Amino acid sequence: MTVRFNMDDVAEMLQVPLERVRMALEELNEQGKLTAETFPYAEKAWRIAPIDIKRIQNLLREKGLDTPEAQIPTEKPKRRIVKIVKKSAPGTGGGDAPAER
């Protein structure tokens, strides 16, 4: 079984608008350059094989419709964990209750 992607997935991977992916697919289909694993699905949707994603990317680059590589974020991501609270098990001497002897 071959993995296939939606046009939305491909647009997100290539960081281009969905309409550019659709245009590239239609043009490559007209030229007969898509593999049999990529096919139209439903109305105006496609299932795209991984091998054809590179063809889409190359066509967009040739036409100057690709975008530059994603920039590395300048800000550090916010920490998700603010504080970790560790409690000792009861009777181990580290809790609120006095340890039994």
PEDADA-V149966 format. One line per field, one symbol per residue. phi: phi as a letter, one per 20 degrees, with the letter a starting at -180 (. if undefined). psi: psi as a letter, one per 40 degrees, with the letter a starting at -180 (. if undefined). A space follows every 10 residues. Layout:
phi=???
psi=???
This chain:
phi=.efcdeffff fffelcfgff ffffffffff emdefffdbf clemccddfg feffffffff ffemdedfgf fffeeffffe eebddddffg nendefeffe d
psi=hhhiiidddd dddefiiddd dddddddddd efeiieehii hahfiihhid dedddddddd ddefeiiiih ihhdiiiihd hdhhhhiiii eeeeadiihi .
